[in-house]
């Protein structure tokens, strides 16, 4: 199931949207490559290692909370930490999230996030003691309201929460009886993830002959093709995926990737300055 929500629309309504886009003007007055206002809050939950709230205009809103835990590493990667994603698609945000519908969408969204972050982050920095202890980061997202462009909004919230996620420095000692003693570093210092490695997502939609970003729920229904790209602040493309069943021409794909790179760069700059 796609994370794109179903909205009842007549063919006349779709034509109205498409004709407006062809003229370079959308229903809310934006141009095709304009974002809605982005409202960003960090540190909203004091007990969490990192937290954030993101709202796009007066529509899509999500919260993100990061928790840390010391855990043994995977046997195949003894010096690598881990990151686990969970997206709670509340039925209060959209009735389609009820039951299996929400579960399917949650799995799809988590898959996008995991595939992008697993190719960007140096998880060796989360190793405390090789083969014994690494940091596991739980990244939990709650969708409060949805009005289009859900994945991109979630990626903004995840980035904002992880960018201020404080990971304690710890020391591990062995007592005289051979038991391990894990203590916070005496200087009470913490480490942070490298923000330049963390990706942001942009979904580039093609409506008629135009490319559109930050789509509303109604605009998403009019898209003939959609491309998700995830790019970090170093310019590395961590992930891309063409959504839907249709095909696109090679030049169209290149154009969409180029737009995604430009928009991701703008979003990185906005988050760094917020």
C-alpha positions in Angstrom: 0.0 0.0 0.0 1.3 3.4 -0.9 1.8 6.1 1.8 -0.2 8.3 -0.6 -3.6 8.8 1.0 -6.9 8.2 -0.9 -9.0 11.3 -1.3 -12.3 11.3 -3.2 -12.0 13.6 -6.2 -14.1 14.0 -9.3 -12.4 14.2 -12.7 -13.4 17.8 -13.0 -11.5 18.6 -9.8 -8.4 16.8 -11.1 -8.6 18.7 -14.3 -8.9 22.0 -12.4 -5.7 21.2 -10.5 -3.8 20.1 -13.6 -4.8 23.1 -15.6 -3.6 25.3 -12.7 -0.3 23.5 -12.5 0.2 23.8 -16.3 -0.2 27.6 -15.8 2.4 27.6 -13.0 -0.1 28.2 -10.3 -1.4 25.8 -7.6 -4.7 26.0 -5.6 -3.0 27.5 -2.6 -1.2 30.1 -4.6 2.3 28.5 -4.6 4.4 28.0 -7.7 5.3 24.4 -8.7 8.6 24.2 -6.8 7.5 26.2 -3.7 7.3 24.6 -0.2 4.6 25.4 2.3 5.9 27.2 5.4 7.9 24.8 7.5 7.5 25.1 11.3 10.3 23.4 13.3 10.5 22.7 17.0 13.4 20.8 18.6 13.7 19.5 22.2 10.0 19.3 22.8 10.4 16.3 25.1 13.1 16.8 27.8 13.4 13.2 28.8 14.3 12.0 25.2 17.7 12.0 23.7 16.3 14.0 20.8 12.9 15.2 19.8 11.2 17.4 17.3 7.9 18.6 15.8 7.5 19.5 12.2 4.4 21.1 10.5 4.0 21.9 6.8 1.7 24.9 6.5 -1.6 24.2 8.2 -1.7 20.6 7.1 0.8 17.8 7.7 2.2 17.5 11.2 4.5 14.9 12.7 6.5 14.3 15.9 9.7 12.4 16.3 11.4 11.1 19.5 14.8 9.4 19.7 15.8 7.1 22.5 19.2 5.5 23.1 20.1 2.1 24.6 23.3 0.2 25.1 23.0 -3.3 23.6 25.3 -6.1 22.2 26.1 -5.7 18.5 25.0 -8.0 15.7 27.5 -10.8 15.3 28.1 -9.8 11.7 29.0 -6.2 12.6 30.7 -6.3 16.0 31.8 -2.6 15.9 28.6 -1.1 14.4 25.7 0.6 16.2 22.2 0.4 14.9 19.1 2.5 14.3 15.5 1.3 14.3 12.6 3.2 12.9 8.9 3.1 13.9 6.2 5.2 12.4 2.9 5.4 14.3 0.1 6.2 11.8 -2.7 7.2 14.0 -6.3 6.7 12.8 -6.9 10.2 14.3 -4.7 11.6 11.5 -6.6 9.7 8.7 -9.3 7.0 8.9 -7.3 5.0 6.4 -4.7 4.4 9.1 -7.2 2.2 10.9 -6.1 -1.5 11.2 -3.8 -3.1 8.6 -4.0 0.1 6.4 -1.9 2.0 8.9 0.5 -1.0 9.5 1.2 -1.3 5.7 1.9 2.4 5.4 4.1 2.4 8.5 6.2 -0.4 7.1 6.6 1.4 3.8 7.7 4.6 5.4 10.1 2.8 7.8 11.6 1.0 4.8 12.3 4.3 3.0 14.0 5.7 6.1 16.1 2.6 6.9 17.3 2.2 3.3 18.4 5.9 3.2 20.1 6.1 6.6 21.8 2.7 6.3 23.7 4.0 3.3 24.7 7.4 4.9 25.5 7.1 8.5 28.8 5.8 9.9 27.4 3.5 12.5 30.9 2.7 13.7 30.7 5.9 15.7 28.1 4.3 17.8 30.4 1.6 19.0 31.3 1.7 22.7 33.3 -1.6 23.0 33.9 -3.7 19.9 32.0 -7.0 20.1 30.4 -6.1 23.5 28.4 -2.9 23.5 27.1 -0.5 20.9 24.4 2.2 20.9 21.0 1.4 19.5 18.9 4.4 18.5 15.1 4.0 18.5 13.6 6.6 16.2 9.9 6.8 16.8 7.6 9.0 14.6 4.0 9.9 15.3 1.8 11.2 12.4 -0.6 13.7 14.0 -2.2 15.2 10.8 -1.7 14.6 7.2 -2.3 16.9 4.3 0.2 15.6 1.7 3.9 15.1 1.4 4.1 12.8 4.4 7.4 11.1 3.8 9.3 14.3 3.2 7.7 15.8 6.4 8.8 12.7 8.4 12.3 13.0 7.1 12.5 16.6 8.3 11.3 15.5 11.8 13.8 12.6 11.9 16.7 14.8 10.9 15.7 17.6 13.4 15.5 15.1 16.2 18.7 13.2 15.4 20.7 16.4 14.9 20.3 17.2 18.5 20.4 13.7 19.9 22.8 13.6 22.8 24.6 10.2 23.1 26.4 9.9 26.4 30.1 8.9 26.5 30.5 5.9 28.8 33.3 3.9 30.2 33.4 0.2 30.9 35.5 -1.3 33.6 36.0 -4.8 35.0 35.9 -5.2 38.8 37.9 -7.6 40.8 35.3 -10.3 40.5 35.2 -10.0 36.7 31.9 -8.2 36.4 31.4 -5.3 34.0 30.7 -1.8 35.3 29.2 0.7 32.9 29.4 4.3 34.0 28.9 7.7 32.5 32.1 9.5 31.5 33.4 11.5 34.5 33.3 14.7 32.3 29.6 14.2 31.5 30.4 14.8 27.8 28.2 13.6 25.0 28.6 13.0 21.3 26.3 13.8 18.3 25.8 12.3 15.0 27.4 14.0 12.0 24.6 16.1 10.5 26.3 16.3 7.2 25.8 12.5 6.8 22.1 12.5 7.6 19.8 12.6 4.5 16.7 14.6 3.8 14.0 13.3 1.4 12.3 15.1 -1.5 9.5 13.6 -3.5 9.3 15.1 -7.0 5.9 14.7 -8.6 5.1 15.1 -12.3 1.6 16.6 -12.9 0.8 17.0 -16.6 4.0 18.6 -18.0 5.2 20.2 -14.8 7.3 19.0 -11.8 5.8 19.7 -8.4 7.2 19.4 -4.9 5.5 19.4 -1.4 2.2 18.2 -2.9 -1.1 18.4 -1.1 -3.2 15.2 -0.8 -5.3 16.3 -3.7 -2.3 17.0 -5.9 -0.8 13.6 -5.2 -3.8 12.0 -6.8 -3.1 13.9 -10.0 0.5 12.8 -10.3 1.4 10.6 -13.2 4.9 9.7 -11.7 6.6 10.3 -8.4 10.3 10.0 -7.5 11.7 9.9 -4.0 15.3 11.0 -3.5 17.3 11.2 -0.3 20.4 13.3 -0.2 22.7 14.3 2.6 24.5 17.7 3.1 27.6 16.3 1.5 25.7 15.9 -1.7 25.6 12.1 -1.6 22.5 10.5 -3.0 21.7 7.9 -0.4 18.5 6.5 -1.9 16.0 7.0 -4.7 12.9 5.2 -5.7 10.3 5.6 -8.4 6.8 5.2 -6.9 3.8 3.9 -8.7 3.3 1.5 -11.6 4.1 3.8 -14.5 7.4 4.3 -16.3 9.2 7.5 -17.1 11.6 8.6 -19.9 15.3 8.7 -19.0 15.4 12.5 -19.4 12.3 12.9 -17.2 14.1 10.8 -14.5 17.2 12.9 -14.8 15.2 16.1 -14.5 13.4 14.8 -11.4 16.7 13.8 -9.7 18.1 17.2 -10.4 15.1 19.0 -8.9 15.3 16.6 -5.9 19.0 17.5 -5.4 18.3 21.2 -5.5 15.4 21.0 -3.1 17.3 18.8 -0.6 20.1 21.3 -0.6 17.7 24.1 0.2 16.1 22.1 3.0 19.5 21.2 4.6 20.3 24.9 4.6 17.0 25.8 6.2 17.4 23.2 9.0 20.9 24.3 9.7 19.8 27.9 10.1 16.7 27.1 12.1 
